[in-house]
Amino acid sequence: MSKVIWASALIAASALGGAAVHAEDFRHTITGEDLKVSETSLPEGRDTDAAKNFLANGVNLYAEVPACLPKGEEIYLTACSGCHGHFGEGKLGPGLGDSYWTYPKNKTDKGLFETIYGGAQGMMGPHNDHSIDDLLKLMAWIRHMYTGDVADADWLTDEQKKTFKPFKPEEHSSETAKADAGECKVSAQ
């Protein structure tokens, strides 16, 4: 009798496991250790459609969403520009606006998140003191500052690539962007 119960439990567990939602496995850029994002991230900012989608599939829905860029820029200017430059041109840290990535995995949203969240070499400490939702907005801003060939922008969808224009600092006005931004909101896809 216990073999029947055990077999039934295994079948039920297999059925439930197959129906479970896949969650991304986030790893430290240098050490490869599990970042345990679901346990270590700030509780606020995990419940947005963009954050839920990102945790499930590693894709940032805020990329090139104009209303999300001002908050990403604000975070960038306070947390990143000191090392990476005002427009990602590079200073102590590497440039972020061209198609060269110190860590090639940063061409993907998941890879860039892992590097930002967990930190990297040198003075690049972890930035897990921001919510997942805010980090996604930061990543959208970093991607928006891209000056390279759109064909190399793996983080953009085919539709986004059709309208993407490389960033030109001399044409940027954060005040205009903030005034025209509206509400940063996306629907999980």
ZIHU-V517057 format. One record per residue. N is the residue number from 1. RES is the residue in three letters. PSI is psi in radians with two decimals (none if undefined). OMEGA is omega in degrees with one decimal (NA if undefined). D_LAST is the distance of its C-alpha to the last C-alpha in Angstrom with 2 decimals. Layout:
BEGIN
N/RES/PSI/OMEGA/D_LAST  N/RES/PSI/OMEGA/D_LAST
END
This chain:
BEGIN
1/MET/-0.73/-178.2/45.68  2/SER/-0.50/176.8/43.80  3/LYS/-0.64/178.8/42.58  4/VAL/-0.77/178.8/40.96  5/ILE/-0.78/179.7/39.25  6/TRP/-0.77/179.1/38.12  7/ALA/-0.72/177.7/36.80  8/SER/-0.71/179.2/34.97  9/ALA/-0.71/178.1/33.39  10/LEU/-0.73/178.6/32.30  11/ILE/-0.78/179.5/30.77  12/ALA/-0.74/179.5/28.91  13/ALA/-0.69/178.2/27.70  14/SER/-0.74/-180.0/26.52  15/ALA/-0.75/178.9/24.62  16/LEU/-0.68/179.3/22.98  17/GLY/-0.65/178.6/22.30  18/GLY/-0.49/-178.4/20.53  19/ALA/-0.18/-177.4/18.23  20/ALA/2.59/178.5/17.59  21/VAL/2.27/177.6/14.27  22/HIS/2.32/175.8/14.78  23/ALA/2.48/178.5/15.16  24/GLU/2.62/176.1/15.99  25/ASP/1.95/-176.0/19.71  26/PHE/2.22/-174.4/20.66  27/ARG/2.52/177.1/24.17  28/HIS/2.37/-175.6/26.72  29/THR/-0.65/-175.9/27.18  30/ILE/-0.87/-172.6/30.95  31/THR/-0.37/-177.7/31.81  32/GLY/0.00/-179.2/28.88  33/GLU/2.67/178.9/29.12  34/ASP/2.21/179.4/26.22  35/LEU/-0.19/178.1/25.02  36/LYS/0.86/-174.8/24.16  37/VAL/-0.74/-177.9/21.40  38/SER/-0.41/179.9/20.54  39/GLU/-0.52/-171.6/24.28  40/THR/-0.23/-178.8/25.31  41/SER/2.72/177.7/22.68  42/LEU/2.43/-178.0/23.50  43/PRO/-0.70/179.0/22.39  44/GLU/2.54/178.8/21.23  45/GLY/0.06/175.6/17.97  46/ARG/-0.29/-170.1/16.37  47/ASP/0.09/177.3/14.87  48/THR/2.77/177.4/12.55  49/ASP/-0.72/-178.5/8.78  50/ALA/-0.76/-179.6/9.09  51/ALA/-0.79/178.9/11.82  52/LYS/-0.80/179.0/10.44  53/ASN/-0.78/-179.2/7.51  54/PHE/-0.78/179.8/10.45  55/LEU/-0.50/-179.9/12.87  56/ALA/-0.65/-173.6/11.11  57/ASN/0.03/175.5/10.50  58/GLY/0.35/179.7/12.37  59/VAL/2.29/-178.6/10.15  60/ASN/1.92/-179.9/10.81  61/LEU/-0.21/-179.1/8.41  62/TYR/-0.14/-178.5/11.83  63/ALA/2.16/177.3/13.43  64/GLU/0.47/171.4/15.41  65/VAL/1.84/-171.7/14.32  66/PRO/-0.66/-177.4/17.96  67/ALA/-0.29/-179.1/18.03  68/CYS/-0.27/-174.6/17.00  69/LEU/-0.69/-179.4/19.71  70/PRO/-0.73/178.7/22.81  71/LYS/-0.70/177.1/22.01  72/GLY/-0.72/177.9/21.20  73/GLU/-0.74/179.2/24.47  74/GLU/-0.80/179.3/26.35  75/ILE/-0.77/179.8/25.42  76/TYR/-0.82/-177.0/26.26  77/LEU/-0.57/-179.6/29.59  78/THR/-0.52/-172.5/30.63  79/ALA/-0.31/-169.4/29.48  80/CYS/-0.57/-170.4/29.40  81/SER/-0.47/178.8/31.50  82/GLY/-0.59/179.7/34.78  83/CYS/-0.60/-173.7/34.29  84/HIS/-0.04/179.0/31.88  85/GLY/2.69/-176.1/33.32  86/HIS/-0.67/179.7/32.38  87/PHE/0.54/176.3/30.16  88/GLY/0.35/-177.8/29.45  89/GLU/-0.24/179.2/32.71  90/GLY/2.48/175.7/33.87  91/LYS/-1.88/172.6/36.83  92/LEU/-0.69/177.1/37.54  93/GLY/2.89/-177.8/34.06  94/PRO/2.77/173.1/32.66  95/GLY/2.62/-178.3/31.20  96/LEU/-0.05/-173.6/27.43  97/GLY/-0.17/-178.0/27.22  98/ASP/-2.99/-175.8/28.37  99/SER/0.06/176.5/27.16  100/TYR/2.23/177.2/29.29  101/TRP/2.18/177.3/27.75  102/THR/-0.70/176.5/30.28  103/TYR/1.83/-175.3/27.87  104/PRO/-0.49/179.5/26.18  105/LYS/-0.30/-179.4/23.24  106/ASN/-0.08/173.0/22.32  107/LYS/-0.33/177.2/20.99  108/THR/2.68/177.1/17.78  109/ASP/-0.74/-179.2/15.71  110/LYS/-0.81/-179.4/16.68  111/GLY/-0.76/179.1/20.28  112/LEU/-0.73/177.9/20.59  113/PHE/-0.80/-178.8/19.34  114/GLU/-0.72/180.0/21.89  115/THR/-0.75/179.3/24.62  116/ILE/-0.87/-174.8/24.06  117/TYR/-0.78/-173.6/23.60  118/GLY/-0.23/-176.5/26.43  119/GLY/3.09/-176.7/28.70  120/ALA/-2.62/-178.5/30.53  121/GLN/2.91/173.5/34.08  122/GLY/-2.29/-174.9/36.73  123/MET/0.04/-177.6/36.06  124/MET/1.62/178.1/32.27  125/GLY/2.99/178.7/31.86  126/PRO/2.56/176.4/28.74  127/HIS/0.77/179.0/26.66  128/ASN/0.24/176.3/25.31  129/ASP/0.07/174.4/26.96  130/HIS/2.67/178.4/23.86  131/SER/2.76/176.8/20.84  132/ILE/-0.76/-179.3/17.67  133/ASP/-0.75/178.5/16.03  134/ASP/-0.66/177.9/19.09  135/LEU/-0.61/176.9/19.10  136/LEU/-0.66/176.1/15.62  137/LYS/-0.71/176.0/17.18  138/LEU/-0.82/179.2/20.26  139/MET/-0.68/178.1/18.53  140/ALA/-0.70/178.4/17.00  141/TRP/-0.77/178.1/20.64  142/ILE/-0.78/178.8/22.09  143/ARG/-0.63/-178.7/19.93  144/HIS/-0.53/180.0/20.88  145/MET/0.07/-177.2/24.54  146/TYR/2.29/-179.3/24.36  147/THR/-0.03/-175.2/27.43  148/GLY/-2.96/-179.7/27.31  149/ASP/2.25/-178.4/26.52  150/VAL/-0.47/178.4/22.98  151/ALA/-0.45/179.5/23.25  152/ASP/-0.03/-178.2/23.43  153/ALA/1.35/-176.0/20.31  154/ASP/-0.37/-177.5/18.21  155/TRP/-0.23/179.5/15.52  156/LEU/2.53/173.8/14.82  157/THR/2.91/177.6/12.82  158/ASP/-0.67/178.0/15.35  159/GLU/-0.75/180.0/14.65  160/GLN/-0.63/-180.0/15.22  161/LYS/-0.53/-179.0/18.30  162/LYS/-0.55/-175.9/19.80  163/THR/-0.08/-176.8/20.23  164/PHE/2.38/175.6/20.60  165/LYS/2.25/179.0/24.12  166/PRO/2.52/-177.1/25.75  167/PHE/2.38/175.9/26.61  168/LYS/1.84/-177.2/30.15  169/PRO/-0.65/-177.3/31.49  170/GLU/-0.28/178.3/34.26  171/GLU/-0.01/-175.2/31.88  172/HIS/2.39/173.7/29.83  173/SER/1.85/-177.4/30.56  174/SER/-0.53/179.0/28.65  175/GLU/-0.75/178.1/30.43  176/THR/-0.76/-179.1/29.09  177/ALA/-0.75/-179.8/25.54  178/LYS/-0.69/-178.6/25.85  179/ALA/-0.60/-176.0/27.42  180/ASP/-0.03/-168.2/24.78  181/ALA/-0.80/-174.4/21.70  182/GLY/-2.73/-177.9/20.80  183/GLU/2.28/178.2/18.31  184/CYS/1.83/-177.8/15.74  185/LYS/2.43/175.3/12.57  186/VAL/2.86/173.9/8.86  187/SER/2.40/176.4/6.18  188/ALA/2.42/-177.7/3.77  189/GLN/none/NA/0.00
END
